[in-house]
């Protein structure tokens, strides 16, 4: 986390203990990012469903590493952003997540 360019792209999302396994949290920003804890591993995707622009962190359902949109039931792989069920056809952007000293950070440039 050294260097001006790297530091300016990192956003603190939460403490590790603030997001339990199976949890989802929105990282505010433009665009907002959804942060997930799957069995102690953290992943981040765009927060808005690519089909209907519903907030996945606020209205989605996380199960077996997939996030399901609460509006039209599109599903995405949290690890890769890949579409797993229609009506969505465009994958979610994914973001690098770093855990440093018990804090979770998201690199706000999509990977």
C-alpha positions in Angstrom: 0.0 0.0 0.0 2.8 2.4 -0.8 3.0 4.9 -3.6 0.5 7.6 -4.3 -1.3 5.9 -7.2 -1.9 2.7 -5.2 -3.0 4.5 -2.0 -5.5 6.7 -3.9 -7.3 3.7 -5.3 -7.8 1.9 -2.0 -11.0 2.4 -0.1 -11.4 1.0 3.4 -14.6 -1.1 3.4 -14.8 -2.4 7.0 -13.0 -4.3 9.7 -12.8 -8.1 9.0 -14.9 -8.7 12.1 -17.7 -6.4 10.8 -18.7 -8.6 7.9 -19.4 -12.2 9.0 -19.3 -15.2 6.6 -22.3 -15.0 4.4 -22.6 -11.2 4.8 -22.9 -8.5 2.2 -22.1 -4.8 2.6 -22.2 -1.8 0.3 -19.0 0.2 -0.2 -20.3 3.6 -1.1 -18.8 5.4 -4.1 -19.4 6.1 -7.7 -20.2 3.4 -8.7 -21.1 1.6 -5.4 -19.4 -1.7 -4.8 -20.8 -4.8 -3.1 -18.4 -6.6 -0.7 -19.0 -10.3 0.2 -17.6 -12.6 2.9 -17.7 -16.2 1.6 -16.3 -18.6 4.3 -13.8 -16.0 5.5 -12.7 -14.9 2.0 -13.6 -11.4 0.8 -14.8 -10.6 -2.8 -16.2 -7.4 -4.4 -18.3 -6.8 -7.4 -20.3 -3.9 -8.8 -23.3 -3.4 -6.5 -25.9 -2.8 -9.2 -27.4 -5.7 -11.2 -26.6 -5.3 -14.9 -30.1 -6.2 -15.8 -32.3 -3.9 -13.7 -29.9 -1.7 -11.7 -31.1 -3.2 -8.3 -28.7 -2.9 -5.4 -27.3 -6.4 -4.9 -26.0 -5.5 -1.4 -29.3 -4.2 -0.2 -31.8 -6.5 -2.1 -29.7 -9.5 -3.1 -29.4 -13.0 -1.7 -26.0 -14.6 -1.3 -25.8 -18.4 -1.6 -23.1 -20.9 -2.6 -20.8 -18.1 -3.9 -23.6 -16.5 -6.1 -25.5 -13.3 -5.6 -29.1 -13.3 -6.8 -30.8 -10.1 -7.7 -33.9 -9.4 -5.6 -35.8 -7.8 -8.5 -35.7 -10.3 -11.4 -33.7 -13.2 -9.9 -30.6 -12.9 -12.2 -27.6 -14.6 -10.6 -23.9 -13.8 -10.7 -20.7 -15.6 -9.5 -19.3 -13.4 -6.8 -15.7 -14.6 -7.5 -15.7 -13.8 -11.3 -18.8 -11.7 -11.9 -20.0 -14.2 -14.5 -23.7 -14.4 -15.2 -25.2 -17.6 -13.8 -28.9 -17.1 -14.6 -30.9 -14.7 -16.8 -32.4 -12.3 -17.3 -29.0 -10.6 -17.0 -26.6 -11.1 -19.9 -23.8 -8.8 -18.9 -21.3 -9.9 -16.2 -20.6 -7.8 -13.1 -17.4 -5.8 -12.8 -15.2 -7.4 -10.1 -12.7 -5.6 -7.8 -9.6 -6.6 -6.0 -9.9 -7.0 -2.2 -7.0 -6.7 0.2 -7.0 -7.5 3.9 -4.4 -5.6 5.9 -4.1 -5.7 9.7 -7.6 -6.8 10.2 -9.1 -4.2 7.8 -10.7 -4.9 4.4 -9.9 -2.6 1.5 -11.2 -2.5 -2.0 -9.2 -1.4 -5.0 -11.8 0.8 -6.7 -10.5 0.2 -10.3 -12.2 -2.9 -11.7 -10.0 -5.9 -12.3 
